[in-house]
Every structure is written in structure tokens, then in C-alpha cells.
Amino acid sequence: MKFLDETKVYVRAGDGGAGSISFHREKFIEFGGPDGGDGGRGGDVWVEAVDGLNTLIDFRFQQHHKAKTGVHGMGRNRTGAKGASITLKVPAGTQVFEEDNETLVCDLTEVGQRYRIAKGGNGGFGNAHFKTATNQAPRHANPGLPGEEKTVWLRLKLIADAGLVGLPNAGKSTFLASVTRARPKIANYPFTTLHPNLGVATIDAREFVLADIPGLIEGAHEGVGIGDRFLGHVERTRVLLHLVSALEEDVAEAYRVVRHELEAYGHGIADKPEVVALSQVDVADAETRAEKVRALKKACGKAPFELSAVTGEGMTGALRALRDVIVEEQARQPSPPAFKPDGDGTEDDEDADRTDD
């Protein structure tokens, strides 16, 4: 399954059914009067976060979604049935934006959250509604109101507790494969990772989710490389694990390059707690290793962890450091609720009053 984290879709709610023009006809009842029923409401378009999805690939092949039209009213005061609503099922962490791709409509952060993005039209009144003392045989009824239609953007931001950042070939995918059951592609060339990967790490009987994104290079915030496109997937993380490879000639410069790209991207990523680690230390001799540890410590202002996914050195300590930050952040900043502006489009708004238009 291919990974897709952003797509544009067209949605249209159902039109309301038309009201009926009808008169009661029955033996021995000369003036039965109007009995045209109202039309049914058009179906709505909902978006819902469900379990078991981690990509928006389904919307690449179906980009138009339309709810059903309400049934027209009928004689004998029969009201038309409501049109069937449709639900767009998306992964947790999906944001819905207006067509300008900037105005946030809703943010579904938890499984089960749902939001109405297009409202069905109200059904029209039948002629029975217009009967008055001076107009006892009205011969007009309302047509149904049209349903809302719009184009929206769906943007997925993976929900993880910790995010892995670093230059290409810094050992992020190897770290993820070593501490979780995720099996990302690993090879000795840049940009082996082409899309984000998730894995669940366990340390001291506590689990947390790790997100690995493609490596960042200098100029990423201006569109160089591919890592900048996926930086949004670490926006929701509580802590970053910044890996710097011991194979880098200048580990301090490698650290600064990634930090600069995080700061240039913005959205609060650079302000997140950071755990720094020198990875792939098994390939360096003791003297070179000590020199690079000192240089990295000077660049980041704290002692980095020394990691080797091959020998397992330092892995437990790094996981515990991540866990401690996550626990502290969870206690201080619980997960925010889904974004819901005024008129949040929940079921409470479904039975809106009809209009006489």
C-alpha cells in the first residue's frame, strides 16, 4: 500500500426533496383540502476518524463523493424520506481544510471523532403547509433546497509520541527497526526512506509510538530533498530524537544543519524537547569516537547518547530518556481536543428548522 498524506476531494450533500401539491379525494367528502406532504432532507457528508488506517490512498482513486437526495413529498400528508448520508473514513490525525488549503475546518485527533463537512438541503414544504383561512386550496409547494457542495483538502499528520530526525543515512530507520517491529527499507544510500514509518517501542513495560521521516538536507525548508514534505508528521510528537551519524566528518555541522531546517520550517517543531544521540558508533575507533562525542556535545550543549543498533549499545538508555520526556509532557500537556469552530456540524444540528423559501 502506498503512503499518501494529502489529497483534494469534492463533496456534495444531497438536495432536499420537493414538497407535494395534492388534494384529498374521498367519497362523500366534497372539500377534502390540501394534503401534500413535505420533502425529505438531503443527506449529509461526514468525515470520521477510524482505526486501522494510516494513509489517505483510498481518496486517490475516488475523489468525488455525493450524498443522496431527499425523497419528494407525496399526497395524504406523506413526508419524503431523508436522503442517505455518506461518511469519509480517514486515519486519526487527519485535518480537513477549505479549498484554499489554509483555512482549517476540523482536526480529527482520536478514533471515533466525526464532523459534518457538507450539510444536506432542507426538504420543501408541501401545499398542506400553506393552507390558511383565506387560502384553503393552495396550489403551490416549495422545491427542496440544494445541498452544500465544496472542495476540501485532507491532510494527514501521523500521531506519534516521539519523532526521529537527522540527515539521510543517520541510522533513523535502523534505530526504528531495532526497537520496534516495524520493518522499514534500510540501505546504504541517501533517501532510502521515501515515506514516514511508524513503530511501537516498549521500554520497562511502557509503550510509545515512534515516527521515522525521510532525512533532511540543507535547504529542505525551501523544497530541497523530500524530508520537508513530511515534517508535518512530527508536529504532533512530544519529543524529538535527533540522530547524528558517527560517519559524518563534521558532526557539529551535521547537527546544526538539521536544527536550522527545523527552525526554518516553524510550527513549533524546533521548540520541542530534544534527545541528541551519536549513532553508528560501532564503525569508529575509540579516539575518533571520543572526539566526535566532544564536538557534538559542544554543538548541542549537552552530552549525547552513544548508539549502535548493531551491538545494542546505548539503545536502552535512549529509549528511557524518550519515555521520561513523554511521560513528563503528557502530565503537563494532555492531548488537545479536536478543533471545532462555532456551529460544529454535529448531529445536534441535523434537524434544522425549515425555511419558507
Solvent accessible surface area in square Angstrom, and as a share of the most:
residue,aa,sasa,rsa
1,M,186,0.83
2,K,145,0.62
3,F,41,0.17
4,L,12,0.06
5,D,9,0.05
6,E,60,0.27
7,T,10,0.06
8,K,90,0.38
9,V,2,0.01
10,Y,53,0.20
11,V,0,0.00
12,R,62,0.23
13,A,0,0.00
14,G,3,0.02
15,D,42,0.22
16,G,5,0.05
17,G,0,0.00
18,A,32,0.24
19,G,13,0.13
20,S,17,0.11
21,I,93,0.47
22,S,26,0.17
23,F,38,0.16
24,H,56,0.25
25,R,185,0.68
26,E,96,0.43
27,K,154,0.65
28,F,184,0.77
29,I,78,0.40
30,E,141,0.63
31,F,176,0.73
32,G,26,0.25
33,G,18,0.17
34,P,14,0.09
35,D,9,0.04
36,G,1,0.01
37,G,4,0.04
38,D,32,0.17
39,G,0,0.00
40,G,3,0.02
41,R,23,0.08
42,G,0,0.00
43,G,0,0.00
44,D,0,0.00
45,V,0,0.00
46,W,5,0.02
47,V,0,0.00
48,E,41,0.19
49,A,0,0.00
50,V,31,0.18
51,D,117,0.60
52,G,74,0.71
53,L,59,0.29
54,N,86,0.44
55,T,7,0.04
56,L,1,0.01
57,I,15,0.08
58,D,86,0.45
59,F,12,0.05
60,R,109,0.40
61,F,162,0.68
62,Q,106,0.47
63,Q,83,0.37
64,H,116,0.52
65,H,20,0.09
66,K,122,0.52
67,A,11,0.09
68,K,132,0.56
69,T,74,0.43
70,G,3,0.03
71,V,74,0.42
72,H,108,0.48
73,G,9,0.08
74,M,84,0.37
75,G,14,0.14
76,R,191,0.70
77,N,95,0.49
78,R,120,0.44
79,T,79,0.46
80,G,6,0.06
81,A,63,0.49
82,K,90,0.38
83,G,5,0.05
84,A,61,0.47
85,S,47,0.30
86,I,46,0.23
87,T,48,0.28
88,L,7,0.04
89,K,118,0.50
90,V,0,0.00
91,P,3,0.02
92,A,27,0.21
93,G,0,0.00
94,T,0,0.00
95,Q,18,0.08
96,V,0,0.00
97,F,16,0.07
98,E,55,0.25
99,E,108,0.48
100,D,82,0.43
101,N,41,0.21
102,E,141,0.63
103,T,70,0.41
104,L,52,0.26
105,V,16,0.09
106,C,1,0.00
107,D,16,0.08
108,L,2,0.01
109,T,20,0.12
110,E,95,0.43
111,V,87,0.50
112,G,45,0.43
113,Q,40,0.18
114,R,67,0.25
115,Y,12,0.05
116,R,18,0.07
117,I,5,0.03
118,A,0,0.00
119,K,62,0.26
120,G,3,0.03
121,G,5,0.05
122,N,16,0.08
123,G,4,0.04
124,G,4,0.03
125,F,17,0.07
126,G,0,0.00
127,N,0,0.00
128,A,35,0.27
129,H,95,0.43
130,F,39,0.16
131,K,108,0.46
132,T,72,0.42
133,A,91,0.71
134,T,135,0.78
135,N,61,0.31
136,Q,115,0.51
137,A,52,0.41
138,P,2,0.01
139,R,176,0.64
140,H,93,0.41
141,A,24,0.19
142,N,15,0.08
143,P,92,0.58
144,G,19,0.18
145,L,55,0.27
146,P,96,0.60
147,G,7,0.07
148,E,82,0.37
149,E,93,0.42
150,K,57,0.24
151,T,28,0.16
152,V,0,0.00
153,W,56,0.20
154,L,0,0.00
155,R,59,0.22
156,L,3,0.01
157,K,23,0.10
158,L,8,0.04
159,I,72,0.36
160,A,5,0.04
161,D,28,0.14
162,A,0,0.00
163,G,0,0.00
164,L,0,0.00
165,V,0,0.00
166,G,0,0.00
167,L,29,0.14
168,P,22,0.14
169,N,59,0.30
170,A,2,0.02
171,G,12,0.11
172,K,12,0.05
173,S,13,0.09
174,T,43,0.25
175,F,5,0.02
176,L,0,0.00
177,A,20,0.16
178,S,57,0.37
179,V,25,0.15
180,T,11,0.06
181,R,226,0.83
182,A,19,0.15
183,R,178,0.65
184,P,15,0.10
185,K,133,0.56
186,I,91,0.46
187,A,38,0.29
188,N,143,0.74
189,Y,100,0.38
190,P,82,0.52
191,F,57,0.24
192,T,17,0.10
193,T,17,0.10
194,L,116,0.58
195,H,79,0.35
196,P,6,0.03
197,N,29,0.15
198,L,65,0.32
199,G,7,0.06
200,V,79,0.45
201,A,0,0.00
202,T,77,0.45
203,I,17,0.09
204,D,78,0.41
205,A,105,0.81
206,R,96,0.35
207,E,117,0.53
208,F,6,0.02
209,V,42,0.24
210,L,0,0.00
211,A,0,0.00
212,D,0,0.00
213,I,1,0.00
214,P,0,0.00
215,G,4,0.04
216,L,1,0.00
217,I,47,0.24
218,E,125,0.56
219,G,12,0.12
220,A,0,0.00
221,H,68,0.30
222,E,135,0.61
223,G,48,0.46
224,V,70,0.40
225,G,33,0.32
226,I,61,0.31
227,G,1,0.01
228,D,32,0.17
229,R,145,0.53
230,F,8,0.03
231,L,1,0.00
232,G,9,0.09
233,H,3,0.01
234,V,0,0.00
235,E,33,0.15
236,R,57,0.21
237,T,3,0.02
238,R,44,0.16
239,V,0,0.00
240,L,0,0.00
241,L,0,0.00
242,H,0,0.00
243,L,1,0.01
244,V,5,0.03
245,S,5,0.03
246,A,3,0.02
247,L,115,0.57
248,E,51,0.23
249,E,170,0.76
250,D,76,0.39
251,V,2,0.01
252,A,13,0.10
253,E,80,0.36
254,A,7,0.05
255,Y,16,0.06
256,R,119,0.43
257,V,19,0.11
258,V,1,0.00
259,R,41,0.15
260,H,100,0.45
261,E,1,0.00
262,L,0,0.00
263,E,100,0.45
264,A,45,0.35
265,Y,56,0.21
266,G,26,0.25
267,H,133,0.59
268,G,38,0.36
269,I,0,0.00
270,A,21,0.16
271,D,127,0.66
272,K,39,0.16
273,P,46,0.29
274,E,26,0.12
275,V,13,0.07
276,V,4,0.02
277,A,0,0.00
278,L,0,0.00
279,S,7,0.04
280,Q,48,0.22
281,V,1,0.01
282,D,63,0.33
283,V,83,0.48
284,A,23,0.18
285,D,91,0.47
286,A,88,0.68
287,E,138,0.62
288,T,46,0.27
289,R,54,0.20
290,A,44,0.34
291,E,101,0.45
292,K,30,0.13
293,V,25,0.14
294,R,153,0.56
295,A,38,0.30
296,L,0,0.00
297,K,102,0.43
298,K,180,0.76
299,A,29,0.22
300,C,25,0.15
301,G,67,0.65
302,K,84,0.35
303,A,72,0.56
304,P,12,0.07
305,F,65,0.27
306,E,55,0.25
307,L,3,0.02
308,S,0,0.00
309,A,34,0.27
310,V,124,0.71
311,T,93,0.54
312,G,40,0.39
313,E,71,0.32
314,G,30,0.29
315,M,17,0.08
316,T,63,0.37
317,G,30,0.29
318,A,0,0.00
319,L,13,0.07
320,R,106,0.39
321,A,22,0.17
322,L,0,0.00
323,R,47,0.17
324,D,76,0.39
325,V,32,0.19
326,I,2,0.01
327,V,61,0.35
328,E,101,0.45
329,E,12,0.05
330,Q,64,0.29
331,A,90,0.70
332,R,149,0.55
333,Q,106,0.47
334,P,104,0.65
335,S,69,0.45
336,P,93,0.59
337,P,116,0.73
338,A,13,0.10
339,F,87,0.36
340,K,92,0.39
341,P,54,0.34
342,D,146,0.76
343,G,64,0.62
344,D,40,0.21
345,G,7,0.07
346,T,28,0.16
347,E,90,0.41
348,D,135,0.70
349,D,53,0.27
350,E,35,0.16
351,D,132,0.68
352,A,37,0.29
353,D,128,0.66
354,R,82,0.30
355,T,60,0.35
356,D,99,0.51
357,D,118,0.61
